[in-house]
């Protein structure tokens, strides 16, 4: 069995999570990290030039969002026929890459693999839905342990911070479940709270996909942590909790609760396994990721 050589670019919280998960994968031979940090558990790489000598088979880009384009461009220009995972979002704004050089590029929208989303993907087949609401509220200072949120990439617009990019999972899985967004009715993007950030901390978007009308409500100033999907269809309603992993289904005046196991690393582990095993059809591909960035740029221009 040919084993993978992995290079992770960036060693923040998400880079560390990928490294920890991949360390347990028997199909991985070596893990290299491109970082300025001192590390003990993995091989450290200090520059782009050293990457060519390693010749990785699998790349993970987990640098700050504003560096994604530069990092991906380097890989594409110097390697071909590799597997590449770019942590979400793909870029901080729409940028063209004409030729991927036969590299397979995926974007880290791992919530597609959440058991709740997977359940909905199957359950909603041929169901008539007329409205869906996505609500993602959290508190930025609680996102990362041992890091002052003011210094995080999420708080700084120039690094790709702000709720539209940081919480773009909602826009991705909305389209994963209900097809492409075709129309934006309204968009309100604001800085409301007293958090020390120059990026937007609130977004409220209404629109329509090919199948449903929707509202997306995002903020990272709420201490009431929730990631909820409300679905209303013909003769049924659903409340889906992506944090506590359950679906509440109300149909014909009867209520049913479907619960799933909770494991914060599960979707990241599965995401890596699907890419390594070349069974990645459900993941967000490069074309979809780029289209989503184009949509986010469009939403920003639509702001009321």
Residue, then its C-alpha position, 0 to 999 in steps of 0.5 A: x500500500x502506497x502511503x501519503x506524504x502530507x504537507x500542512x501549510x499553517x499551524x493554527x488551531x485548524x492546522x493542529x487539528x488536521x495534524x492530530x487526526x492524520x497522525x492516527x491514519x495508517x495511510x499516512x507516512x509522514x506529516x510536514x508542517x510549513x510554519x514559523x512556530x517551533x514544533x516537536x511532534x512533526x517535521x517542520x518546513x521553513x520555506x516554499x523551496x523546501x517543499x519541492x524536495x519533499x514532494x508531498x502527495x497531499x496538501x492541506x492549506x490552513x493558513x490565514x484566508x488572505x494567504x490561500x490564493x498565494x499558497x494554492x497558486x504555488x502548489x499548482x504551479x509547482x506540482x501536478x496530480x496532487x490532492x489539495x484541501x483548502x480550509x474554508x473559505x477558498x479565498x478572501x475574495x473572487x480570484x481566477x485560477x485558470x489551470x489546476x494542473x490536474x490537481x484535485x482541489x477541495x474546500x474544507x466545508x466539512x459540515x456537509x459530512x455532519x450526520x444531521x446534514x447527511x440525514x437531511x440530504x436523504x430525508x428531503x429527497x422529493x420532499x416539497x420545502x418552501x422555506x428554510x432558516x439558518x441561524x449560526x450564533x456564537x461568541x468570537x472570544x470563545x472560539x479559540x483557547x489560548x488565543x486573544x480573539x483581537x489578534x485572530x484572523x477572524x477579527x481582522x478584515x485584511x486577513x479574511x475575517x468577518x462572519x460572511x467568510x468565517x461562517x460561510x458553512x451556512x451558505x455552502x450547506x444551504x446549496x448542498x441541500x437545496x441547490x444553487x442560490x439563484x436570487x438574493x432579496x436582501x442583505x444586511x452586513x454590519x458591525x454591531x457589537x463592542x467586540x474589538x474587530x474591524x470586520x462585520x460581526x452580523x449578517x442577515x441574508x434573504x433569498x431563494x435557491x432553485x428549490x426554497x426561499x431562505x433566511x441566513x442569520x449569522x453573528x459572532x457576538x452572541x453568548x447563546x451558542x447555536x447552529x440551527x436549521x429550521x425547515x418548513x415544508x408541505x405537511x412537515x416542519x423540522x428543527x435541526x441542531x448541528x451542535x447537539x446533533x439532533x433533528x426534531x421532526x413534526x409531521x401529522x401532529x406527531x413529534x419525533x426526535x432523531x439523535x446522532x453521536x457527537x464527535x467534534x473531530x468526526x467530520x474532519x477525519x472523514x473529510x481527510x479519509x474521503x480525499x485520501x481514498x479518492x471517494x470525495x464526491x460529496x465534498x466541496x470541489x474547487x468550482x463550487x468553492x470559487x462559485x461561493x466566493x463569487x456569491x459572497x462578493x455579490x452579497x456584499x454589493x447587495x448590502x442595504 
